[in-house]
């Protein structure tokens, strides 16, 4: 089977990309991922909040004895926080130890930081850049247009500065993601990763305390991404990547049928180990063989909105049709 595909202008040996996660920090583990069949690795995200927090903690540690003994003042001199430098060195080391493309992931707060860190990541040797765009809203007075305009400005500045491809990873919580993606397309985004899986807090009702559980994907979580792959396929120039809920080879096949160029996997690697990639690729190849497809291009976008003849494909009418077949659902899931 010819599983090769093109993402952001990068020729990939297959459509399975390792999404941003801690696994990429371990060189031995990264090599395992490559050997298992990963076609590219998105390096762990550089979070500006984390760097700021680490810098503040370091500053506290350096000055905890300042007021105790004047002779000790020079024992803890001010030094530049090494967080960004450490991240860039780790990125370079990964790039030197694998032969597949390495994509840098960036998540910042301020416009100036986006541009500065993007340049550093490009200079460190990243083959492409993935910008994480989302807003954690806690203020009802925050204007939604202001949020989108800031993100558009960030993309424009970065595209003007870096020479490597730039993709945008979005959350599904825009009022009209399609309209926002159209704006990103006008600026020159090279690809779209749909969707960012945001961490959500939980509450321990017995301890009455907030918790932050691991938010791993489960079967069926890919459906929202599937819908937008199908709507965008053939409508944008940029590459499309399905993210969240990609656990099996058939999940990859469904994403490509909808129009995805590639997929990103993370949760299945934590659940099943690095060999999960090999399993997914074998399942995809087996499905293609049974369907008579010899390459990814043979079926990419076959089930997208632009390829289907049904006038109501991907529209609300599908939901209405489902409601009209409620008896079938009740027969399949009888009330006990």
N, C-alpha and C positions, 0 to 999 in steps of 0.2 A: 504494500500500500504506500502511496505517496501522501504522507501526512504533512508535508511542508506547507507553510503559510507565510503571509507577509503582514508584519505589524509595525507601524510607524516607519516604514521603509526598511525595516530589519528583516532579513530572510531567516525565518525560524524553521527548525527541523520538524516541528509539530506544533499544535496549537495550545499546549499546556505550559503555562507560565506559573512559577511560584510567586504568589503575592507577597507583599511586604509583611514580614514577621521576624521574630527573633532567631529563627532557624538560620537566616543568612549571616548572622554574626559569627557562627561557628564554621570555620573553614572546612573542617572535616565533614560536617553535616552538609555544607554546600556542595562539596564534591560528591557526596552520596546522592544528593538531589539531581546533580548533572548525570551521574551514572545511571540513575533510575529512569532518565529520559526527559527531565525538565528541559524546555527549549530556551528559557531565559529565567533570570531571577530578579525580582524587584527587591532591592536592598531595604533593610529596615528603615522606616521613616525617620527623617530628621525633624523632631518636634521642637519648635522654638520655646514652648512652655517648659519642656523638660530642661532645656539648656538654661533658661532663666532660673528655674528652681534649683538646679545643681549649682549655679553660680552663687545664688543667695546662701545656700547651705555651706558652700566652701568659704564664703566671706565670713559667715558666723564662726566657723571652725578656726579660721585664721586669726580672728580677733577676740576669741573667748578669754584670753589672758591679758588683754591690753591694759586693763585697769588694776591688775593685781601687783605687778612688779615692773617698774620702769625699765629694769635691766633686761626684761624679756621681750621688749617691743620688737626687736629685730629678729627674734627667733621665728616669727611668722610673717614674713614680708608679703606685701601684695603681689600676687602673680596673676597672669592672665588665665582666665578659665579655659581649660583645654578641651571642653566638650566638643565644639565644632571640629577642632583639629583631630581629636580622637576618632570622630565619626568619619572624617575624610580619609584618615589613614586606614581605617577598617575597610572602607569602600575600595581604596586602592589595592589593599591586600586581597580582597575577594576577586577583584578584576584580574589580578595577576595569577590567581590560582584556578580559575575556571576558563573554559574556552567559549562558553555561551554568553550572549549579551547580558549585561548587568544594567538595570534601570534604577536610577536614584529616585527616592520618594521624598517629597518635601511638604511640610505642614507648618505654616508660620501664622503670626498674628498681624504684624505690621507690614505695610507695603514695601518699606525699605528693606526689611529682612528678607522678604521673598526674593527680591532681585539679588541681594548680596549672596545669600546661600545658594541660589540657583547657579550663579557664576562659579562659586567654589566647587559645587558638585560636578559641573561640566568640566572644570579644569582638573578634577580628580580622576577623570577618565570614564565617567558614566556614558553609556551608549545612548541613553535617552533619559528624559526627566518626566516624573509623574507628580502633578500638583494635586494635593488633596483640598478640594474646595467644599467647605460646609461651614455653617454658623450655628453655634450652640446658643440658642436664644433664651435669655432670662429676663429681658426687658421689653415690655409691651410698646415702648416708645421707639424701638429700633425700626427704622424705615426699611422695608424690604428692597426698595429700589436702590438704596444706599449700599446694601450688602452686595447685590448683584453687580452694581457699577464698580465697586471696589475690586471685585474678583475679575471683572473684565479688564480693568486697568492693570491689575497684577499680571495677567496673561500677556497683555500687549507689551509691557515693559520687559518681561522675560523673553518673549519671542524676539524682541529687538536686540537683546543682548547675547543670547546663547545661539550656538550653531547646531546643537543637537536637537532631535525631535522632542516635542513637548506634548504630553497627553494630560488630560484632566480627569481626575477621579471625583465623581459627584455623589451626593446623597440623593435619595428620591424625594426629598421634602420641599422642592421648589413647587410653586403653584403651577407652573407650566414648564417642566424640564425641557420639553422640545423647543420652546421658544428661547430658553436660555442657551441651549446647545447651538441653536442657530446663530446667536450672538457670538458664541465662542468660535464658531466656524468662520464667521466674518473676520475675526481677529487672526485666524490662522492656526487654530488648535490642530494638532496632528492626529489626535486620537481621543477616545472617550472610554473610561472604565466605569461600568454601571453594575452595581452601586457600591458606595462605601458602606461597610457594615459598622455602624457606630456603636460604641459601648453604651449600654443602658443600665442605670442603677436598679437594684432591687431592694426590698425592705424585709429585714428579719422581724417578723411580727412579735416574736417572743422577746427578743432583745431590744426591739424598737430602735433598730439601728440600720443605717444605709449599708448596703453591700455592693460590691462590684464583681459579680460572677463572670467567669469566662463566657464569652458570647459566641460559641461555636455554631456553625451552620448545621442545619438538619435537612433531611430530605424534603424537597418541595420549596425550599427557600429561594430557588432560582427563578420562580415564576414571574416575579416583577421584572427582573432583568430580561427574561425572555420576551416579554411584551414590548419593552422599549427597543430591544434588538430588532424585533420585527417591524416596528414603526420607523426606525432610523435607517435600516438597511436600504441602500440605493438612494437615500435622501441627503447623505452627508459624504464629504470627501474623506474625512478622517477615519482612522481605523476604529473598530468596535470591539470591546472586550467585555465579556460577561463575567461578573464577579458575584460571589455569594451563592452558596448552595450547590457548587459544582463538586459532586462527590463520586460520580460514576462516569463510565465511558458514555452511557446514554445521555447524561446531562450535557456532556461536551457536544454530542451529536445534535441534541435539541437546540443548543445555543447557535451552532453553525447553521443549522437549517433555518433558524430565525434571522441569520445574517451576521453573526459574530465572526471576526477574523481569528480570535483566540479567546482563551478563558484564563482566569487566575484561580489557583487553588491554595488554600491554607488549612482550613479546618480538618479536611481528610488526612493531611499530613500529621497533625497532632493526634488524631484518632487512630490512624492505621500505620503510621510510620512512612518513611521515604519511599518504600516499595509501592505505596498507593499510586504513584505516578505511573509506574510500569503496568500496574493492574488496569488503570484507566485507559492507557494507550492500547493495551491488548483488547480491552472491551470495545474501544472505538474501532479498531482494525477489524475485529470480528463482526461488528455491526455493518461496517462498510462492505465487507466481503459478502455478507448475506444479502445486502441490498444491491450489490452489483456496482458499487462505487469504487473507483480506483484512485481518486484524489479528493482533497478537500473542496476544490473548486467545482467538482461535479454536483455537489448538493448545497453549497453555501448560499444562503438567502432563498432557498427553494420555498420556504414557508413564510417569507416576509410579506408584509402588506403589499408591497409593490409587485410581488410575483404572483399573488393569489388573485383569482378572478371574482371571489365572493365580495360583493360590495360592502358587506358589513363586517368583514374581517377586522379584528382588533378593536371593534367599536362596542358601544354599550348594548347593541342589539344582541350580541352573543350572550350577555348576562340575562337579558329578557328571555331569550330562547331557553336558557338553563332553567329559569324559574318556571317556564311553561312545562318543563319535563320533571317537575317536582315528584311526580308519582314514581318515576324511575329511581330517583334518589331514595325515596322512602322504601321501595322494594329492596334496594341494595343494602340499606342501613335501617332495618326494621326496629321500631321502638320496643325495648325489652320490658 
